[in-house]
């Protein structure tokens, strides 16, 4: 597939998104539509659209790419099972709390439970965490576009990043969540379709039927799922399960991005129905992503294709695009590009909207009655939207200059440090009903905890006899934060007990 053909396809793709955005936001581009989609979203659209938001380009490229590592293979599915348990906990514990309090920003709970400084701290943690995480996810698709399209035309990497963010800004700044509910549904359709069609095209190239292909995957050296042999390693079953549970609770249940979509449903019943449906689809689709990874390595082995090298380092993130765009033909290349674009931009547009919502609500108080009719309030929201777009641009450019690891590893590693304090804050609020905290000291606890975790993580082999800390780092981080909050706690009043 030529660079011009790829570029033309991207233009068509975004043209469709712009048309949808224009139609959806034409009659209503106010803050209520931007923040809450007027509390009128259909649960089945939210459930389906959340698949694209939750998976992202990381799942699309990095997860299949890591299947070739003998120590990883289908290890990621253990983590996915932990994710599923985490989603159920969110549906049964956190969503009822958020609906009962009628929240626009989920961090409003922290304000009422622990105080204003704690509230601002929680919102700041989210802004930092989501900006970094979403920037990394967008970075993944941008480097693919750069390698296979824009390098051909001599376009600088920074310009590619800027144009990607400008396109996302252009179709989200007016309608926000109301637009994204629709566009993410379309993008998830492209994502799911591309997974199944990619499997079909690879199977056809390997002269396998769909059923024999899964049998071949099962019997290959890429499909080991459960690792119980060495608890010191990062792939150990219980590490992955527990890490999956708590990473999900923190990165989904305590994250404004995905919860904002849930809170746009009419009532708690529809929101829970959405979460349960989403969980089932999420588990199934990840099985297919891992299967794509095994098939890619089988195809590469048969055709003598090596993992692409970048600056002398093998980059498994590039194996899928290398095969899809150069070895399978035009239609599979189009299918791959649609899936990758849909996965990444569905995540980034949602994140950009959530970041804008959190800042406008948590720091500017746009949801408060006295501010609803202020002049230029929508214009201020647009400026905030621009500000976060520029911030993501800076993060991607910086990350590109220093990155030397698989993106999927980097995202979850960063998340363990940034989301851990959120886990501790909510755990304290939910389980220590009789106490509140010395509000002004909370930011220090939330800074000290990740610092301690960094020391523990980098020295775990020395401290614990070759034990390697993996996804369970977020649990340790949350626990240290929880203990720190206990150390600065005081008796709660009736008004702060929920």
PESULPE-V858349 format. One record per residue. RES is the residue in three letters. OMEGA is omega in degrees with one decimal (NA if undefined). BURIAL is b if it has 24 or more other ideal C-beta (glycine too) atoms within 12 Angstrom, else e. Layout:
BEGIN
res:RES omega:OMEGA burial:BURIAL
res:RES omega:OMEGA burial:BURIAL
END
This chain:
BEGIN
res:UNK omega:-175.4 burial:b
res:UNK omega:176.6 burial:e
res:UNK omega:179.4 burial:e
res:UNK omega:179.9 burial:e
res:UNK omega:178.1 burial:e
res:UNK omega:-179.4 burial:b
res:UNK omega:179.0 burial:b
res:UNK omega:179.5 burial:e
res:UNK omega:179.2 burial:b
res:UNK omega:178.3 burial:b
res:UNK omega:178.4 burial:e
res:UNK omega:-178.0 burial:e
res:UNK omega:-178.6 burial:b
res:UNK omega:174.6 burial:b
res:UNK omega:177.2 burial:e
res:UNK omega:179.5 burial:b
res:UNK omega:179.0 burial:b
res:UNK omega:178.7 burial:b
res:UNK omega:178.5 burial:e
res:UNK omega:-179.3 burial:b
res:UNK omega:-179.0 burial:b
res:UNK omega:-178.0 burial:e
res:UNK omega:-175.7 burial:e
res:UNK omega:-173.9 burial:b
res:UNK omega:-175.8 burial:b
res:UNK omega:-175.8 burial:e
res:UNK omega:-174.8 burial:e
res:UNK omega:177.2 burial:e
res:UNK omega:179.8 burial:b
res:UNK omega:-176.2 burial:b
res:UNK omega:180.0 burial:b
res:UNK omega:176.5 burial:b
res:UNK omega:-178.0 burial:b
res:UNK omega:-174.9 burial:b
res:UNK omega:-170.0 burial:b
res:UNK omega:-174.2 burial:b
res:UNK omega:-180.0 burial:b
res:UNK omega:178.5 burial:b
res:UNK omega:-174.1 burial:b
res:UNK omega:-177.9 burial:e
res:UNK omega:175.7 burial:b
res:UNK omega:-173.2 burial:e
res:UNK omega:-177.2 burial:b
res:UNK omega:174.7 burial:e
res:UNK omega:177.5 burial:b
res:UNK omega:-178.3 burial:b
res:UNK omega:-178.2 burial:b
res:UNK omega:-180.0 burial:b
res:UNK omega:179.4 burial:b
res:UNK omega:178.2 burial:b
res:UNK omega:178.8 burial:b
res:UNK omega:179.5 burial:b
res:UNK omega:-175.9 burial:b
res:UNK omega:-174.2 burial:b
res:UNK omega:178.2 burial:b
res:UNK omega:178.3 burial:b
res:UNK omega:177.8 burial:b
res:UNK omega:178.6 burial:b
res:UNK omega:-175.4 burial:b
res:UNK omega:-174.2 burial:b
res:UNK omega:-172.6 burial:b
res:UNK omega:-178.6 burial:b
res:UNK omega:175.1 burial:b
res:UNK omega:-178.5 burial:b
res:UNK omega:-177.1 burial:b
res:UNK omega:-178.8 burial:b
res:UNK omega:-178.5 burial:b
res:UNK omega:178.0 burial:b
res:UNK omega:-177.5 burial:b
res:UNK omega:-179.9 burial:e
res:UNK omega:-177.7 burial:e
res:UNK omega:-179.1 burial:b
res:UNK omega:178.6 burial:b
res:UNK omega:179.6 burial:b
res:UNK omega:-176.7 burial:b
res:UNK omega:-178.4 burial:b
res:UNK omega:173.2 burial:b
res:UNK omega:178.4 burial:b
res:UNK omega:179.0 burial:b
res:UNK omega:176.9 burial:b
res:UNK omega:174.4 burial:b
res:UNK omega:175.6 burial:b
res:UNK omega:-177.1 burial:b
res:UNK omega:177.0 burial:b
res:UNK omega:178.3 burial:b
res:UNK omega:178.6 burial:b
res:UNK omega:179.8 burial:b
res:UNK omega:177.3 burial:b
res:UNK omega:178.1 burial:b
res:UNK omega:-177.6 burial:b
res:UNK omega:-174.3 burial:b
res:UNK omega:-174.4 burial:e
res:UNK omega:-172.2 burial:b
res:UNK omega:-178.7 burial:b
res:UNK omega:176.7 burial:b
res:UNK omega:178.1 burial:b
res:UNK omega:-178.1 burial:b
res:UNK omega:180.0 burial:b
res:UNK omega:179.4 burial:b
res:UNK omega:-178.7 burial:e
res:UNK omega:178.1 burial:e
res:UNK omega:-173.6 burial:e
res:UNK omega:167.8 burial:b
res:UNK omega:170.7 burial:b
res:UNK omega:-177.4 burial:b
res:UNK omega:-179.1 burial:b
res:UNK omega:172.0 burial:b
res:UNK omega:176.2 burial:b
res:UNK omega:-178.8 burial:b
res:UNK omega:179.0 burial:b
res:UNK omega:-177.3 burial:b
res:UNK omega:-177.0 burial:b
res:UNK omega:-173.1 burial:b
res:UNK omega:178.7 burial:b
res:UNK omega:-174.2 burial:b
res:UNK omega:-179.1 burial:b
res:UNK omega:176.9 burial:b
res:UNK omega:178.3 burial:b
res:UNK omega:179.8 burial:b
res:UNK omega:178.7 burial:b
res:UNK omega:179.4 burial:b
res:UNK omega:179.7 burial:b
res:UNK omega:178.6 burial:b
res:UNK omega:177.3 burial:b
res:UNK omega:178.2 burial:b
res:UNK omega:-177.5 burial:b
res:UNK omega:178.8 burial:b
res:UNK omega:-175.9 burial:b
res:UNK omega:-175.7 burial:b
res:UNK omega:177.2 burial:b
res:UNK omega:179.8 burial:b
res:UNK omega:-176.8 burial:b
res:UNK omega:-178.6 burial:b
res:UNK omega:176.3 burial:b
res:UNK omega:177.9 burial:b
res:UNK omega:-179.2 burial:b
res:UNK omega:177.4 burial:b
res:UNK omega:177.9 burial:b
res:UNK omega:-177.0 burial:b
res:UNK omega:179.9 burial:b
res:UNK omega:-179.5 burial:b
res:UNK omega:179.8 burial:b
res:UNK omega:175.7 burial:b
res:UNK omega:177.8 burial:b
res:UNK omega:179.6 burial:b
res:UNK omega:-176.2 burial:b
res:UNK omega:-171.2 burial:b
res:UNK omega:-179.7 burial:b
res:UNK omega:-165.4 burial:b
res:UNK omega:172.3 burial:b
res:UNK omega:179.8 burial:e
res:UNK omega:-179.1 burial:e
res:UNK omega:179.6 burial:e
res:UNK omega:-179.6 burial:e
res:UNK omega:179.7 burial:e
res:UNK omega:179.4 burial:e
res:UNK omega:-177.8 burial:b
res:UNK omega:179.0 burial:e
res:UNK omega:177.4 burial:e
res:UNK omega:178.6 burial:b
res:UNK omega:-177.4 burial:b
res:UNK omega:-179.2 burial:b
res:UNK omega:179.0 burial:b
res:UNK omega:-179.4 burial:b
res:UNK omega:177.2 burial:b
res:UNK omega:178.3 burial:e
res:UNK omega:178.7 burial:b
res:UNK omega:178.8 burial:b
res:UNK omega:-173.2 burial:b
res:UNK omega:-178.1 burial:b
res:UNK omega:179.1 burial:b
res:UNK omega:-168.2 burial:b
res:UNK omega:-178.3 burial:b
res:UNK omega:-173.3 burial:b
res:UNK omega:178.2 burial:b
res:UNK omega:-174.8 burial:b
res:UNK omega:-179.5 burial:b
res:UNK omega:177.2 burial:b
res:UNK omega:-173.8 burial:b
res:UNK omega:177.4 burial:b
res:UNK omega:-179.7 burial:b
res:UNK omega:-177.0 burial:b
res:UNK omega:179.2 burial:b
res:UNK omega:174.8 burial:b
res:UNK omega:177.7 burial:b
res:UNK omega:-177.7 burial:b
res:UNK omega:176.3 burial:b
res:UNK omega:175.7 burial:b
res:UNK omega:178.0 burial:b
res:UNK omega:-179.2 burial:b
res:UNK omega:-177.9 burial:b
res:UNK omega:179.0 burial:b
res:UNK omega:-177.8 burial:b
res:UNK omega:178.4 burial:b
res:UNK omega:-177.5 burial:b
res:UNK omega:179.6 burial:b
res:UNK omega:176.7 burial:b
res:UNK omega:176.7 burial:b
res:UNK omega:179.9 burial:b
res:UNK omega:-176.2 burial:b
res:UNK omega:178.0 burial:b
res:UNK omega:178.5 burial:b
res:UNK omega:178.9 burial:b
res:UNK omega:179.2 burial:e
res:UNK omega:179.6 burial:b
res:UNK omega:-178.1 burial:b
res:UNK omega:179.0 burial:e
res:UNK omega:168.9 burial:b
res:UNK omega:-180.0 burial:e
res:UNK omega:-177.1 burial:e
res:UNK omega:178.3 burial:e
res:UNK omega:178.3 burial:e
res:UNK omega:179.7 burial:b
res:UNK omega:175.3 burial:e
res:UNK omega:177.3 burial:e
res:UNK omega:177.5 burial:b
res:UNK omega:-179.4 burial:b
res:UNK omega:-176.6 burial:e
res:UNK omega:-177.3 burial:e
res:UNK omega:177.4 burial:b
res:UNK omega:-176.2 burial:e
res:UNK omega:-164.7 burial:b
res:UNK omega:177.6 burial:b
res:UNK omega:-175.8 burial:b
res:UNK omega:-169.7 burial:b
res:UNK omega:-178.1 burial:e
res:UNK omega:-179.8 burial:b
res:UNK omega:-167.3 burial:e
res:UNK omega:-175.0 burial:e
res:UNK omega:-178.0 burial:e
res:UNK omega:177.7 burial:e
res:UNK omega:-175.7 burial:e
res:UNK omega:-179.6 burial:b
res:UNK omega:-177.4 burial:b
res:UNK omega:-176.8 burial:b
res:UNK omega:-171.5 burial:b
res:UNK omega:-173.6 burial:b
res:UNK omega:173.2 burial:b
res:UNK omega:-178.2 burial:b
res:UNK omega:179.7 burial:b
res:UNK omega:-178.8 burial:b
res:UNK omega:177.4 burial:b
res:UNK omega:179.1 burial:b
res:UNK omega:179.5 burial:b
res:UNK omega:-172.2 burial:b
res:UNK omega:173.9 burial:b
res:UNK omega:178.8 burial:b
res:UNK omega:178.7 burial:b
res:UNK omega:-177.5 burial:b
res:UNK omega:-172.0 burial:b
res:UNK omega:177.2 burial:b
res:UNK omega:-175.6 burial:b
res:UNK omega:179.9 burial:b
res:UNK omega:-176.6 burial:b
res:UNK omega:-176.6 burial:b
res:UNK omega:-174.3 burial:b
res:UNK omega:-177.3 burial:b
res:UNK omega:178.8 burial:b
res:UNK omega:179.0 burial:b
res:UNK omega:177.5 burial:b
res:UNK omega:178.8 burial:b
res:UNK omega:-178.0 burial:b
res:UNK omega:176.9 burial:b
res:UNK omega:175.9 burial:b
res:UNK omega:-174.1 burial:b
res:UNK omega:-175.5 burial:e
res:UNK omega:-176.3 burial:e
res:UNK omega:179.6 burial:b
res:UNK omega:179.4 burial:e
res:UNK omega:178.7 burial:b
res:UNK omega:178.7 burial:b
res:UNK omega:177.1 burial:b
res:UNK omega:177.0 burial:e
res:UNK omega:-177.2 burial:b
res:UNK omega:-178.9 burial:b
res:UNK omega:178.5 burial:b
res:UNK omega:178.5 burial:b
res:UNK omega:-178.3 burial:b
res:UNK omega:179.5 burial:b
res:UNK omega:179.8 burial:e
res:UNK omega:-178.4 burial:b
res:UNK omega:-179.5 burial:b
res:UNK omega:-177.3 burial:b
res:UNK omega:-176.0 burial:e
res:UNK omega:177.4 burial:b
res:UNK omega:174.1 burial:b
res:UNK omega:-179.9 burial:b
res:UNK omega:177.4 burial:b
res:UNK omega:178.9 burial:b
res:UNK omega:177.1 burial:b
res:UNK omega:174.7 burial:b
res:UNK omega:179.7 burial:b
res:UNK omega:179.6 burial:b
res:UNK omega:-179.9 burial:b
res:UNK omega:177.9 burial:b
res:UNK omega:-179.7 burial:b
res:UNK omega:175.4 burial:b
res:UNK omega:178.0 burial:b
res:UNK omega:-179.3 burial:b
res:UNK omega:-179.8 burial:b
res:UNK omega:-178.8 burial:e
res:UNK omega:-174.4 burial:e
res:UNK omega:176.3 burial:e
res:UNK omega:-179.6 burial:e
res:UNK omega:179.6 burial:e
res:UNK omega:173.1 burial:e
res:UNK omega:-177.1 burial:b
res:UNK omega:178.3 burial:b
res:UNK omega:174.4 burial:e
res:UNK omega:-177.9 burial:e
res:UNK omega:176.3 burial:e
res:UNK omega:-178.3 burial:e
res:UNK omega:177.8 burial:e
res:UNK omega:-178.3 burial:e
res:UNK omega:-179.6 burial:b
res:UNK omega:177.4 burial:b
res:UNK omega:-176.5 burial:b
res:UNK omega:-176.4 burial:b
res:UNK omega:-179.6 burial:b
res:UNK omega:178.7 burial:b
res:UNK omega:179.9 burial:b
res:UNK omega:-179.3 burial:b
res:UNK omega:-175.3 burial:b
res:UNK omega:-174.1 burial:b
res:UNK omega:-174.2 burial:b
res:UNK omega:-169.7 burial:b
res:UNK omega:-173.3 burial:b
res:UNK omega:-179.3 burial:b
res:UNK omega:-172.9 burial:e
res:UNK omega:-176.1 burial:e
res:UNK omega:175.8 burial:e
res:UNK omega:178.4 burial:b
res:UNK omega:178.1 burial:b
res:UNK omega:179.9 burial:b
res:UNK omega:178.7 burial:b
res:UNK omega:-176.5 burial:b
res:UNK omega:177.6 burial:b
res:UNK omega:-179.5 burial:b
res:UNK omega:-179.5 burial:b
res:UNK omega:-180.0 burial:b
res:UNK omega:179.9 burial:b
res:UNK omega:-177.4 burial:b
res:UNK omega:-174.2 burial:b
res:UNK omega:-176.9 burial:b
res:UNK omega:173.4 burial:b
res:UNK omega:177.7 burial:b
res:UNK omega:-173.3 burial:b
res:UNK omega:179.8 burial:b
res:UNK omega:177.8 burial:b
res:UNK omega:-179.2 burial:b
res:UNK omega:-179.6 burial:b
res:UNK omega:176.7 burial:b
res:UNK omega:-179.8 burial:b
res:UNK omega:177.5 burial:b
res:UNK omega:177.9 burial:b
res:UNK omega:179.4 burial:b
res:UNK omega:-177.7 burial:b
res:UNK omega:-178.6 burial:b
res:UNK omega:-178.4 burial:b
res:UNK omega:-178.1 burial:b
res:UNK omega:-173.1 burial:b
res:UNK omega:-176.6 burial:b
res:UNK omega:179.8 burial:b
res:UNK omega:175.7 burial:b
res:UNK omega:-175.8 burial:b
res:UNK omega:179.0 burial:b
res:UNK omega:-178.2 burial:b
res:UNK omega:-173.7 burial:e
res:UNK omega:-176.0 burial:e
res:UNK omega:-178.5 burial:e
res:UNK omega:-172.6 burial:e
res:UNK omega:-175.7 burial:e
res:UNK omega:178.4 burial:e
res:UNK omega:178.1 burial:e
res:UNK omega:176.1 burial:e
res:UNK omega:-178.3 burial:e
res:UNK omega:177.8 burial:b
res:UNK omega:177.7 burial:b
res:UNK omega:177.3 burial:e
res:UNK omega:177.9 burial:e
res:UNK omega:177.8 burial:b
res:UNK omega:179.6 burial:b
res:UNK omega:176.2 burial:e
res:UNK omega:179.0 burial:b
res:UNK omega:177.2 burial:b
res:UNK omega:-178.2 burial:b
res:UNK omega:-179.8 burial:b
res:UNK omega:174.9 burial:b
res:UNK omega:179.8 burial:b
res:UNK omega:179.0 burial:e
res:UNK omega:177.3 burial:b
res:UNK omega:176.2 burial:b
res:UNK omega:-179.7 burial:b
res:UNK omega:-179.1 burial:e
res:UNK omega:-179.5 burial:b
res:UNK omega:-179.8 burial:b
res:UNK omega:178.8 burial:b
res:UNK omega:-179.0 burial:e
res:UNK omega:179.7 burial:b
res:UNK omega:-177.4 burial:b
res:UNK omega:-175.6 burial:e
res:UNK omega:-172.6 burial:e
res:UNK omega:174.3 burial:b
res:UNK omega:-177.3 burial:e
res:UNK omega:175.8 burial:e
res:UNK omega:-175.1 burial:b
res:UNK omega:-178.6 burial:b
res:UNK omega:177.4 burial:b
res:UNK omega:-176.7 burial:b
res:UNK omega:-177.5 burial:b
res:UNK omega:-177.3 burial:b
res:UNK omega:176.3 burial:b
res:UNK omega:177.5 burial:b
res:UNK omega:-178.9 burial:b
res:UNK omega:180.0 burial:b
res:UNK omega:-180.0 burial:b
res:UNK omega:-173.0 burial:b
res:UNK omega:-177.2 burial:b
res:UNK omega:-179.9 burial:b
res:UNK omega:177.5 burial:b
res:UNK omega:175.5 burial:b
res:UNK omega:178.5 burial:b
res:UNK omega:178.6 burial:b
res:UNK omega:179.8 burial:b
res:UNK omega:-178.7 burial:b
res:UNK omega:177.7 burial:b
res:UNK omega:178.3 burial:b
res:UNK omega:-178.4 burial:b
res:UNK omega:-175.3 burial:b
res:UNK omega:-170.5 burial:b
res:UNK omega:177.4 burial:e
res:UNK omega:-172.9 burial:b
res:UNK omega:-173.4 burial:e
res:UNK omega:-175.1 burial:e
res:UNK omega:167.0 burial:e
res:UNK omega:-175.0 burial:b
res:UNK omega:168.4 burial:b
res:UNK omega:-166.7 burial:e
res:UNK omega:-174.0 burial:b
res:UNK omega:-178.0 burial:e
res:UNK omega:-175.7 burial:b
res:UNK omega:179.2 burial:b
res:UNK omega:-179.4 burial:b
res:UNK omega:177.2 burial:e
res:UNK omega:-177.5 burial:b
res:UNK omega:173.4 burial:b
res:UNK omega:-177.8 burial:b
res:UNK omega:-176.4 burial:b
res:UNK omega:177.5 burial:b
res:UNK omega:178.4 burial:b
res:UNK omega:177.2 burial:e
res:UNK omega:-180.0 burial:b
res:UNK omega:178.1 burial:b
res:UNK omega:178.2 burial:b
res:UNK omega:-179.6 burial:e
res:UNK omega:-176.8 burial:b
res:UNK omega:-177.4 burial:b
res:UNK omega:-179.0 burial:e
res:UNK omega:-174.0 burial:e
res:UNK omega:-179.0 burial:b
res:UNK omega:178.8 burial:e
res:UNK omega:-175.3 burial:e
res:UNK omega:-171.5 burial:e
res:UNK omega:174.3 burial:e
res:UNK omega:177.5 burial:e
res:UNK omega:177.8 burial:e
res:UNK omega:-179.5 burial:e
res:UNK omega:178.9 burial:b
res:UNK omega:-179.7 burial:b
res:UNK omega:-176.9 burial:b
res:UNK omega:179.6 burial:b
res:UNK omega:178.1 burial:b
res:UNK omega:-179.7 burial:b
res:UNK omega:177.3 burial:b
res:UNK omega:178.6 burial:b
res:UNK omega:179.9 burial:b
res:UNK omega:178.7 burial:b
res:UNK omega:-179.9 burial:b
res:UNK omega:178.5 burial:b
res:UNK omega:176.6 burial:b
res:UNK omega:179.8 burial:b
res:UNK omega:179.1 burial:b
res:UNK omega:177.9 burial:e
res:UNK omega:178.4 burial:b
res:UNK omega:175.8 burial:b
res:UNK omega:-177.4 burial:e
res:UNK omega:179.1 burial:e
res:UNK omega:-175.8 burial:b
res:UNK omega:177.1 burial:b
res:UNK omega:-178.5 burial:e
res:UNK omega:-179.8 burial:e
res:UNK omega:173.0 burial:e
res:UNK omega:179.5 burial:e
res:UNK omega:-176.4 burial:e
res:UNK omega:-176.1 burial:e
res:UNK omega:178.1 burial:b
res:UNK omega:-179.5 burial:e
res:UNK omega:NA burial:b
END
